[in-house]
Amino acid sequence: MRRMSVVLIVIGAFLIVLGPMIRWYAYPRLAVAPTNERTLTGLVGENATIFDVTSLKDINTTLHTTVRTTGDSSTPSKCPGDVTYVNSTSTTSSDGVMRSRNIERMTFNRRTGEAVKCGNDFISNAEGVQTPIVHKGIVAFFPFDTQKKTYEFWDNTALKAYPIKYEGTAKIEGTPVYKFGQTIAPTQYGTQEVPLSLLGLSGSQNVTGQEMYSVNRTLWVEPNTGVIIKRTESQNQTLNYNGVPRLVLSKATVGYDAKTIRTNLDDYAQKGKLLHLVRAVIPEVSFVLGLIMLIGGIVLGRRRPTTTGGTRVREMADATA
């Protein structure tokens, strides 16, 4: 019995120590974004309206967007815990014409997904002209162990971070996700010089119009990994003059295509379960089980051995001799 007591105490103490070790040592090494990221994301927008610069008319089309994300090893060594990704984005219409193209370089914390000022972040246009930018908020993925709260989420058209609010939980093919929503009111992001006639106004002179942009965005996030599993957004871009929208540049509802959603689920659903086990379930179960075994071992060790019947008879015989 004393041997069993010692075994229970040793195993219990080990489990009590093991729980925190898994939570505070193993988990931080698993819950980090990879530095060598290589992903391909597809988005599709059906029944989109865009302004065709060739015909100078609005056309209805389907937009296909491809985003190639690669890890950039040039993140400065002075920024431990940070990582740099480069997104190469191109959008074509159903007629095969390239409608937009840009490259965005972003640096962020590997655990929180928050942008950091470290390195040479920029965004470039179709002509390859780079504009230095300072990213803010979440730029690529949400924090590991995403919380049910409001975050700041980066928009690469407005070049600014806006609040994105937690809106509830859902499931995508059985995988629990958090739903976040973001609304950006009409915001100026640039200017264009165009003739008045293109704006439907009389006159032949050129005027400067304001490029305006608004969006309603919804994201479905796997909370343990912070990965965006599904994404949809209704975008509207217009050219305004004297505060009045005169020309629709682009109006579309776009979202991750089925292949991208399937790939995200295959890559991150199981990893999310593993992270949840390592962060919460295993440490808690290990601690509770270890505490029970430790207490049981101590109690068992304090019990006096019971006296057998034979020993009791001998004691009585000796007493009457």
N, C-alpha and C positions, 0 to 999 in steps of 0.2 A: 504493500500500500504506500509505503514511503517512497518507493521507487516511482510508482505511478504519479505521486504528488510532484516529485521533482520534474518528471517528464512534462506534466501539464504546465508547470510554472515556466519552464524553459521555452516551450512552444508558445505559450501565451505571451511571454515577454517579447519573443521574436516577432510575432504577428503585430503586436502593438507598435514596435519600431518599424516594421515593414510598411505599414499603411502610410505614415508621413513620408517615408523614403520614396515610395511610388508617386505620391502626390507632388512632392516638392523637388524630386530629383529626376525621375523618369519622365513625368508629364511635360515639364518645360522643354525637354529635348525632343519631344514628339510634336509639340504644338508650335511649330515654326513653318513659315512659308519657305519653299525650296528656293535656292539661289539659281538653279539651272532650269527654271520653268520653260516649258515648251508646250504651248496649247494653241488650238485653233478653234475659234468661236464663230458660229454662223448665226446671223439674224436675218429675218425676212419681214418685209412690209408689203402686204397686198393692198391693191386699190389705192395706191399712193398718188398724190397730185404733186407734180414738180414743174418748175418753169424750165422749158427747154431753150437754151441760149441760141440754138441753131435756127429753130422756127420762130423764136420769140413768142411762143404760146405755151399755155399750160397743157400738159399731157397727163394721162392716167396710165400708171405702170405698176409693176411689182419691183420693189427694191431688194437687192441681195447684198448684205454687208458681211465681209469677212474680217476678223480681227486675229492677227497672229501675235501672240505674246511670247517674248523670249526674255530670259534672265540675262542681265548685263553685269558681268564680273568686274566692271570698272568702278563699282561703289567704293568710295575712299575708305581706307583702312581705319581712318579716324571715326568711322561710324559703325561700331560693332552693334550687331542686332538689327541692322537695316539692310535692305535689299533694293536693287534697281531692276525694274521691268521696262521693256520697250514694246509698245503696242503699235503695230502697223495696220492701219484700217483703210479699207477700200470699199466703195459702194458702187454697184452697177445696176442699171435698170434692165428690164426684161428684154430690151432690144440690144443688149450687150455693150451699151455705151457707159464708160466710166463717168460717174456723176460726182464723186468726191474721193479724196485720198489725203491721208495725213499720217504722221508719225508722232507719237507722244512718248517721251521719256519721263518716268516717274520714280521717285525714291520714297520708300515707306518702311515703317517698322515691321519686322517679320512676324511679330506676335499680335499687335493691335491693328495692323492695317492702316494706321494713321500716317499721313504724309509727314515727312521730315525735310528740313532744309539742309541737304547734304548732297553735294554733287551738282551736276549741270542739267537740271530738268528743262525740257523745252517741248514745244509743239511746232510741227512744220506743216505747211500747206502743200497742195499738189505740185507747186513749182519748186518745192524743196527749201523754201525760205523758213528758217528757224526763228521762233520767237521765244526767248527765255521766259519761263513762268515759275511761280512759286506755288506749288500745290498745297491745298489745305484739306483737312478732313480725311475721310476714307476714300481711297483712290482705286483699289483693286479688289479687296475682299474685306469682310467685316472681321472684328476681333475673334480669335479663338474663344470659345465660351461666350458667344454673343448674348447680350442682355436684352430684356424687353423694355427698351427705352428709345429715346430720340438720339440719333447720331447726326454728324455733319457729313454729307456725301458730295463728292466732287462732281462737277458737270464740266465736260471738256468742250462744250460750245460756249457757254457763258464764262468759262474760265474762273469759276468761283464755287465755293462749297455752300450748300443750302441744307437746312434741316430735313432729315428723312425720319418719319415717325413710325414707331411700331404699331401695327394695326391688328395683330392677332396671330394665331397659329393655324397651320393647315398641314395637309399631307400631300405629297406628290409620289404616287405609286408606292404608298406605304411609308415613305420617309418623312418624318416630322420636320417641318420648316417654320421659320418665323416670316411673317409678311410685313414688309415695310413700304410706306408710300411717301412720295415726294411730289410737291407741286411748285413749279417755278412760274411766276407771273411773267407777262411779256417784258423782256429785258433786251436792251440794245447790246449787240456784240460786235458791230462793225458798221461801215458805211459803204455805199456804192454811188458812183456818179453815173446817171442815166439821163436820156432825153425825156422831156416832159411827156412826149407822145406815148412813150412806153408805159407811163403811169396813167394813161387815159385822160391826160390834160392837154389843153391847147397850148401851142408854142413849140419852138424848135430848139430852144437852148437846153443845155445840160444842167441838171440840178443834183444836189447831193441828197440821197435817200438814206434812211436809217434802217439797218438790218436788225430786225426784232425776232426774238426767239422765246417760245414758251413750251412747257412740257409737263405732262402728268406721268409719273414713273412709278412702277410697282416692281418690287424685288422680293423673291422668295429665297430665304437664306437658310442653309443648313447650320444650326447654331453652334455645334461643337467645332466645326472647321472654319466657320465664317464664310464659306464659299457660296456665291450666288448661283443657285441651281437653275432658276428660271427668272426671266426679265422681260417685261413689256413696258412700252412707253408710247404715249401719243404726243407727237412733236408737231409744232406749227412754226414756220418761219415766214415772215412777211417783209416786204420793203415798204417802209412808211415814209410819207412826206407830209410835213407840217402836222405831225401827230396823227395822221390818218393812214391805215393800211391801204396801199394802192396796188400791191402786187403780191401774189402768193408765190413764194420761192420754193416751199416744200411743206406738204401736209401729209403726214403718214402715221400709222400705228405699227410699230415694229417690235419684234420680240425674238428671243432665242428660238432657233428652229428645233425640230424634234430630235435631230441627231445630237445637237449640243446638250439638250436636257438629258437625253439618255446617257451620254458620255459623263456628264457631271454626276449623275446618280451612280453609275458604275464605279467612278473613281473616288467618290467622297462619302457615299452612304455608309459603307462598311468602316471607313476610316473614322467617321463621326461616332459610330458606335464604340469603336476601340478607344477613342479619346475620352468618351464619357465613362467607360469602364475604368480607365487609368486615373482619370481626374476625380471621380466621385464614388463609383460603386465599389471597386476593389479596396481603396483606402478605408472606406467606412466599414465594409464587411470585415476586413482584416483587423481593424481596431476593436470592433465590438466582439468578434469571435475571440481575439486574443485576450480581451478583458475578462470574458466569461471563463476562459481556460485558466487564466492567472488566478482569479478568485477561487475557482473550483480546486485548483492545486493547493492553494493556501489552506482552504477549509479542510480538504482531505488530509493534508499533512498534520493538522492539529488534532485530528480524531485519535482517541486512544484505541489500541487494539482490543478487540472483544475477547473475553475469557472463554475458552472452550469448556464443554461439559466435563471432560475427563480431568482437566486441571482443577476444576471446582470440587470434584469428588475427592481428589487426593488431598486438597487443602483441608477439607472437613475431616478426613481420616486422621491427618496429622494433628488436628486440633483436639481430637478425642482420645488420642493415644496416651 
